[in-house]
């Protein structure tokens, strides 16, 4: 069964967000369960990311992975750690999302 590249990318993003959230919770790798989640999460993320790169250009993949990941981890930080972004942070996140949209809608880079 062949998993579609954008499904793999979605898995990579979710795994990265879980790993980054666990990184904060690991308290400098002093807590075992969150530290294990970090290693497993990043491993899954990078593996799925590498599979996505077989058919989607690296610039597009990285823009989506990092852009969506930044937005999701910000939302997770708001809920889990009560880290509420201020207006400049929200504007910056909006610019990141806009950049990902522009790359996907208007760039001539195509999946092969």
PyMOL commands that set and color helices and strands:
alter all, ss='L'
color gray80, all
select helices_A, chain A and resi 5-25+32-52+58-81+87-106
alter helices_A, ss='H'
color red, helices_A
deselect
rebuild
show_as cartoon
